[in-house]
Amino acid sequence: MNCAFKVLWLEDEPDWYRALCENVKEHLSEKYGLLLETQRYSGDDFNIEDFKKNSFDLIFVDYTLAEGIRGNEIIENIRNCQILTDILFYSSGYEEMLESIKSANLPLNGVYNADRKEVPAISKLLIDKIVRRSEDVTNLRGFVLDSCCDFEDKTVQIMEALWEKMDLDGRSFLSNAAKKLVEERIHSFKKCCTKLDKDGIFLKNLNDNFCITSGDRLKLLEKSMPILEKNFRFEPKEKHTTISVSYAEELNLYRNRLGHDVVLDKIKIKGECVEVNGKLFKEMRNRIAEYNNLFSEIESILNL
């Protein structure tokens, strides 16, 4: 689930689908800080093999689909493949739908029935149940750690692409900035500085954590903002210009605490105990989405 709630939707009325999507999207965003991702089929175009390749958090199935296909046939197909994702089965012909369930001996575990007019309210209850059962320490730890690793990889890719597009003055600037960071950290690292004197060695050592740490890379990215602004017509946001500090406080600090210091579902942040609950999940989703946007904006101007 992480930042996105994924829904498979079997519905042949696109207008009704779009209207309910907006309703679900608003609920996910406001209550949980989650994005909605949907994959819609009309019924006649549904391929169970394609479905097996994806993972969904919830499945919506209308009873009456395109080309005379019935939703109970789709559900039976899904359950026969041992896919146990929760399903909301609905219809404006509710009684006929219930009869189809009885006559087909449809597996009922995890299948919730609703009249079409009840779908907006029941879908929210189902989403609440699904999201809350995923909000534990283990899931949050994995989510934050994975996201931070992705951001570290993005930083390297951005700096590599920027280096390749720079002139000699720009490369000299970055190499000198990297040398200063190394010198500020530990005197014994001065031997690394000599490796940065020659043009092109910066790129070779960018992935060497002994020479340049993940925090250093963010500082270098931060120091590169004037170059991006001047040479690539990039318009940095305020957070781009302070990304090393804000990232450390808003993500990396939580990453470290979740990885090493969880006691009774609580972590200590700047001397205060923070409970690992739905509120923290939403806060971290929003932060990770924000940093995804910050990195994406830089990647776009470098054609990454």
C-alpha positions in Angstrom: 0.0 0.0 0.0 2.6 2.5 1.1 1.7 5.8 -0.6 -1.0 4.5 -3.0 -4.2 2.5 -2.4 -4.8 0.2 -5.4 -8.2 -0.7 -6.6 -9.3 -3.1 -9.3 -12.7 -1.9 -10.6 -15.2 -4.0 -12.8 -17.7 -1.4 -13.9 -19.1 -0.7 -17.4 -20.6 2.8 -16.7 -17.6 5.3 -16.9 -19.5 8.3 -15.6 -20.6 6.5 -12.4 -17.1 5.1 -12.0 -15.5 8.6 -12.3 -17.9 10.1 -9.8 -17.2 7.4 -7.2 -13.5 7.6 -7.9 -13.5 11.2 -6.8 -15.4 10.3 -3.6 -12.9 7.5 -2.8 -9.9 9.7 -3.7 -11.0 12.4 -1.4 -11.5 10.0 1.5 -8.1 8.4 1.1 -6.3 11.7 0.8 -8.0 13.6 3.7 -8.1 10.7 6.2 -4.9 8.8 5.4 -2.7 10.8 3.0 -3.0 8.1 0.4 -3.2 8.3 -3.4 -5.8 6.3 -5.3 -4.7 4.1 -8.2 -7.4 2.3 -10.2 -7.5 -0.2 -13.0 -10.9 -0.4 -14.6 -12.4 -3.1 -16.8 -15.9 -3.2 -18.4 -16.1 -6.9 -18.0 -15.6 -8.2 -21.5 -12.0 -7.0 -21.5 -11.0 -8.5 -18.1 -8.1 -10.9 -18.2 -7.3 -12.9 -15.1 -3.7 -13.5 -16.2 -3.1 -9.7 -16.3 -4.7 -9.4 -12.9 -2.4 -12.0 -11.4 0.6 -9.8 -12.2 -0.7 -6.9 -10.0 -1.5 -6.5 -6.4 -4.7 -4.7 -5.3 -5.9 -3.5 -1.9 -9.6 -3.7 -2.8 -11.8 -5.0 -5.7 -15.1 -3.4 -6.8 -17.3 -5.6 -8.9 -20.6 -4.5 -10.5 -23.1 -7.3 -11.0 -24.2 -6.3 -14.6 -21.2 -5.8 -16.9 -20.6 -5.4 -20.6 -21.6 -8.0 -23.1 -24.0 -9.7 -20.7 -21.2 -10.8 -18.3 -22.1 -11.1 -14.7 -20.0 -10.0 -11.8 -20.4 -13.2 -9.9 -18.6 -15.0 -12.8 -15.6 -12.6 -12.4 -15.6 -13.1 -8.6 -15.7 -16.9 -8.9 -12.7 -16.7 -11.4 -10.8 -14.5 -9.0 -11.4 -16.8 -6.0 -10.5 -19.9 -8.0 -7.1 -18.4 -8.5 -6.7 -18.2 -4.7 -6.8 -14.4 -4.7 -8.3 -13.4 -1.3 -8.4 -9.6 -1.7 -11.6 -8.1 -0.2 -14.3 -7.5 -2.8 -17.3 -5.1 -2.8 -20.0 -6.7 -5.0 -22.8 -4.3 -5.8 -25.8 -3.7 -8.1 -28.8 -1.6 -8.6 -30.7 -4.9 -9.0 -29.7 -6.0 -5.5 -32.2 -8.9 -5.1 -31.2 -10.4 -8.4 -27.5 -10.1 -7.4 -28.2 -12.0 -4.2 -30.0 -14.7 -6.1 -27.0 -15.1 -8.4 -24.8 -15.6 -5.3 -27.0 -18.4 -4.0 -27.4 -20.2 -7.3 -23.7 -20.1 -8.2 -22.6 -21.1 -4.7 -20.1 -18.2 -4.8 -17.3 -18.2 -2.1 -18.4 -15.5 0.4 -15.2 -15.0 2.4 -14.2 -11.4 2.0 -17.1 -10.6 -0.4 -19.3 -7.7 0.8 -22.6 -7.1 -0.9 -24.3 -3.7 -1.4 -27.0 -1.9 -3.3 -25.4 0.5 -5.8 -26.7 3.6 -3.8 -24.9 2.2 -0.7 -21.5 1.9 -2.3 -20.1 5.3 -1.4 -20.7 4.7 2.4 -19.7 1.0 2.5 -16.6 1.6 0.4 -15.3 4.1 3.0 -15.9 1.5 5.8 -14.0 -1.2 3.9 -11.1 1.2 3.1 -10.9 2.1 6.8 -10.7 -1.6 7.8 -8.1 -2.4 5.1 -5.8 0.6 5.9 -6.0 0.3 9.6 -5.0 -3.4 9.6 -1.9 -2.4 7.7 -0.8 0.3 10.0 1.7 -1.3 12.4 5.3 -0.7 13.3 6.7 -3.3 10.9 4.9 -1.9 7.8 5.8 1.7 8.7 9.5 0.8 9.2 9.6 -1.0 5.9 7.8 1.8 4.1 10.0 4.6 5.4 13.3 2.7 5.0 12.4 1.7 1.4 11.4 5.3 0.6 14.6 6.7 2.0 16.7 4.2 0.1 14.9 5.3 -3.1 15.6 8.9 -2.4 19.3 8.2 -1.8 19.4 6.4 -5.2 17.6 9.4 -6.8 20.2 11.8 -5.3 23.1 9.8 -6.9 21.3 9.6 -10.3 20.6 13.3 -10.2 24.2 14.2 -9.3 25.6 11.9 -11.9 23.4 13.4 -14.6 24.2 16.9 -13.5 28.0 16.2 -13.6 27.8 14.9 -17.1 26.0 18.1 -18.2 28.4 20.5 -16.4 31.2 22.5 -17.8 34.7 22.5 -16.2 33.9 25.4 -13.8 30.8 23.5 -12.6 32.7 20.3 -12.1 35.4 22.2 -10.2 32.8 23.7 -8.0 31.3 20.3 -7.1 34.7 18.7 -6.5 35.7 21.5 -4.2 32.4 21.4 -2.4 32.8 17.6 -1.9 36.4 18.1 -0.6 35.1 20.7 2.0 32.4 18.2 3.2 35.0 15.5 3.6 37.4 17.8 5.4 34.7 19.0 7.8 33.8 15.4 8.8 37.0 13.7 9.8 40.7 14.7 9.3 41.6 11.1 8.4 39.4 11.4 5.3 41.8 14.0 3.8 43.3 11.3 1.8 40.0 11.1 0.0 40.3 14.7 -1.0 43.3 14.0 -3.2 41.2 11.6 -5.2 38.8 14.5 -6.0 41.4 16.8 -7.5 41.4 15.3 -10.9 38.5 16.0 -13.3 36.2 13.1 -13.5 37.1 11.5 -10.2 34.2 13.1 -8.5 31.8 10.8 -10.4 33.9 7.7 -9.6 33.7 8.4 -5.9 30.1 9.5 -5.7 28.9 6.1 -4.6 31.8 5.5 -2.2 30.1 5.9 1.2 33.6 6.2 2.9 34.4 9.2 0.8 31.0 10.8 0.3 28.1 9.9 2.6 24.4 10.0 1.7 24.1 13.2 3.8 27.0 14.7 1.8 25.2 13.9 -1.5 22.2 15.8 -0.4 24.4 18.8 0.7 26.0 18.7 -2.8 22.6 18.6 -4.4 21.6 21.6 -2.3 24.8 23.5 -3.3 24.0 22.7 -6.9 20.8 24.7 -6.9 22.4 28.0 -8.2 23.9 26.0 -11.1 20.6 24.3 -11.9 18.9 27.7 -11.7 21.5 29.5 -14.0 22.2 26.8 -16.6 19.0 24.8 -16.7 16.4 27.4 -16.0 15.3 25.5 -12.9 13.2 27.4 -10.4 14.0 25.8 -7.0 11.5 25.9 -4.2 12.6 27.0 -0.8 12.8 23.3 0.3 15.1 22.5 -2.6 17.6 25.0 -1.2 17.5 23.4 2.3 16.9 19.8 1.4 19.8 18.3 3.3 18.5 19.7 6.6 14.8 19.2 6.1 15.3 15.6 4.8 17.4 14.8 7.8 14.8 16.1 10.2 11.6 15.0 8.4 12.6 11.6 7.1 16.0 10.3 8.0 15.5 10.9 11.8 12.3 8.8 11.7 14.0 6.2 9.5 16.8 5.7 12.1 14.4 5.6 15.1 12.0 3.1 13.3 15.0 0.9 12.4 16.7 0.8 15.8 14.6 2.3 18.6 11.0 1.2 18.8 9.6 0.5 22.3 6.0 -0.5 22.9 5.0 1.0 19.5 6.6 4.3 20.2 9.7 6.1 19.0 11.5 9.0 20.6 11.9 12.1 18.4 13.8 15.0 19.8 13.1 13.9 23.4 9.4 13.3 22.8 7.6 9.9 22.5 5.8 9.6 19.3 3.2 6.8 18.9 3.3 4.7 15.8 -0.4 5.0 14.7 -2.6 6.1 11.9 -1.7 9.8 12.4 2.0 9.1 12.0 1.4 6.9 8.9 -0.5 9.8 7.3 2.2 12.3 8.2 5.0 10.1 6.8 3.0 9.4 3.6 2.5 13.1 3.1 6.2 13.8 3.6 7.4 11.1 1.3 5.0 12.3 -1.4 6.4 15.8 -1.0 10.0 14.6 -1.4 9.0 12.5 -4.4 7.8 15.7 -6.0 10.9 17.6 -5.1 13.2 15.0 -6.6 10.9 14.5 -9.7 11.1 18.2 -10.5 14.9 18.1 -10.6 14.8 14.8 -12.6 12.5 16.3 -15.2 14.9 19.1 -16.2 17.8 16.6 -16.4 15.6 14.3 -18.5 15.9 11.4 -16.1 
